[in-house]
Amino acid sequence: MLKLNVMRRIASFFSFIPVTWKTNPGIPLNIIRQRSMMKNNQRCYEKGLTLIEVMISFSLLSLLLMTMATGSVFLQKNSQEQIDRLRHEQNIRHAIIAIEKRIQQSNQQRLAYRSNQSLFVSELYDEKTSQWYPVYLQFDGENPKKTNTWLYFHRNSGTLRVNLKGEHNVLISGIGRIETDEVIPGRLVRITIYCRNTDYQAYTDVRLNWPVEET
């Protein structure tokens, strides 16, 4: 029993000795311990490098996500600006189409122009009464005093309106100004519409077949 205890103590003592010293008993034990500590430090250093690499990877990933988010916001904002611009330009084109349509519907043989009011005067035939009645297109920016005003430009609101019986309905908005210019006095008048929100503009030419009115 005593011999068994002694052998256990000897075995437990030798279990603390590094394997290197066991295989190379000529190497001092303190050197073996230093080498073992250096290996442990190297392992810790390698683990530290791995942690740094992970942190750098996360940083790069965060930077990439931020860049993508910023680019997405920029593209969305730019797309919205393009949509708004196209909508404003489309309103101007619709205004030109509305003017051309009204002039075509009137009696073009009796179409006259008053330059002091930027006012076009014509006639429309009423089949119910079998009579002609006057119609107006006014672009000086003031409120019309006459009914049967097919189209007029309201400067304060930047809108193209209709005033047939005093209703003043808004037809098109977003207009900056409307200019009328006699390209050929008494023969040809150019109507130019400018967009309020962009630099876009469009025009149409109106041919006159009736003497110019100044009253």
Secondary structure as UniProt FT lines:
FT   HELIX           2..15
FT   HELIX           19..23
FT   TURN            25..26
FT   HELIX           29..105
FT   HELIX           108..110
FT   STRAND          112..114
FT   TURN            115..118
FT   STRAND          119..126
FT   TURN            127..130
FT   STRAND          131..138
FT   STRAND          149..154
FT   TURN            155..158
FT   STRAND          159..163
FT   STRAND          169..172
FT   STRAND          175..184
FT   TURN            185..187
FT   STRAND          188..195
FT   STRAND          201..207
//
